[in-house]
Amino acid sequence: MKPLLSIIVHARWDDEAKVWVATSGDIDGLSVEAETVEVLEPKITAAIADLIELNGIVSDLSEIPVYIMTEQVSRVAIPQH
């Protein structure tokens, strides 16, 4: 296993469920959701801390940076001529 130097988390808005859903390809088992990004962030870091231990991940670093990338689609109406 290559050393884990950072974790990239993708947070997407689920319009049907009305929640942000966060997942990552860098750490197995991460799936967290919350109503706002502000509520989501501490849930992500807590889940990652647990998953680092559960997955037996070791690192020479004292902390691993977590990048939370949010994705949301907005729509703009096209004026009718």
N, C-alpha and C positions, 0 to 999 in steps of 0.2 A: 504494500500500500504506500503510495506517495504521501509525503508529509502534507498535512492540512495547514495552509498558510492564510487562507481567508475563506469565507463562506458567502456565496451569492444567493440571496433569497429573492424569488419573484413573487410579488403580491399583485393579484388581479382582482378587480371588482367583479363580483357575481351579481349581475343585475336581477336575476330571478330570485336568488336567496337574500339579496340586499346585504351582503357581507363581503369583506375583503378576505381572500383565501391566499395563504402563503405556502409555497413549496420550494424545495431546493434539490438540485441534482448533486450538490456537494456533500449532503449528509442524509443518510438513509432514515426514512421514517418521519420527516418533517411535513406536517400538514396542520396548519393552524388557521383559525378564522376569527374575525371580529368585525364589529359594526363600523369602526373607524380605524384609520392608520395609526392614530395615537394610542388606541387600545391594543392594536395588533403588535406593535413593536415590543413591549415588554413580554407579551406572550411568546413571541418568536425567540427572544433571547433566553427565556426560561426553558422553553422546549429544547433549544439547541444545547444548553448546559446539560440537561438530562440525557439527550441523545449522544453527546460526546462520551459520557460515562457509559451508557448502555451499549454503544457501539465499540467501546474499547479503543477510542481514538487517543493517540498520544502525540504530543508536540513538544518541541523545545521552547516554544513561545509561552509566555505567561498569560497572554490573551490572544484571541483570534478575532480579527476584524470581521464584522458581519455587514455586508452591503445589502440593504433592502431596496429593491428596484420595484417601484410601483408602476402599474399599467392600468390606465382607465381610458375608455373611449368616450369622447364627447361628440355631439352632432350639432351642426350649424345648418339652419334652414336656408334653402336657396330661394332668393326673392323671385316671385313670379312676374314675368314681363307682360 
